[in-house]
């Protein structure tokens, strides 16, 4: 999708919306380290960044005296469509933390609105920028893939402490981290994906699953997905792919690759610096980047999956 050819000032002045864990851990360091960007202002009901003008919400931020060229949204997905529309209506380029919206329809509406307004829209998938993903994609390009397995098992209390919204309506539950795995597998396998079966474990009093298994198919390739938010032992973020020329394994969320019997190869992840480098490219070209395939898989699993009620969960 192409957008306007509007020239952005150098450096690009970014308004960061939503100052929570992901903003502090990833977005702020990436922005401060990239000379192409300036963190010009923030908008959050609760958080502030020292030394940066802070506002209560995006409307107040955009109405303020700080010039904003682009907006990066780090809020939970619920309500994000309304925040993004404010930015798009103001003619600002928009970068969306994953998942881009609560539903596929909302995400498609944002893509259409950005296209109509002629502003770049970037629906990010940070795990696609993990160190070994593109090397794995290149290795698979001349192989016949026979089957794939995803095991994404992590401790919700460790990685999402107190984030009640993640199990509320629109919070995605275990699919919030699980969509990272789906973003990788949809990058690695070229054929479109279909959900054949899904089983969702939803705690009493909650709206979203704390564990799930999903049977996917990409063309003729079966893909088995196991997602778990209650992993208290070693954390696992693994993708295993069987091919006619041996197995490939991505582990550590895509930072480590193992091909056949070779020794594992690990590189440092620079996911968010790479995302902001891509955002700078999109701003310079007036283009958009909004692949919604991972969100489509999650929506199909959540809406068509079989629900099993499990014990109540407390953070």
Helices and strands as residue ranges (DSSP letters): E 12-17, H 21-22, I 23-27, H 28-33, E 37-43, E 53-55, H 58-63, E 70-73, H 80-89, E 93-96, H 104-117, E 121-123, G 126-129, H 133-140, E 145-153, H 156-159, G 164-167, H 175-188, E 193-203, E 209-218, E 221-228, E 236-243, E 246-251, G 252-254, E 256-259, E 265-266, H 271-285, H 293-304, E 306-310
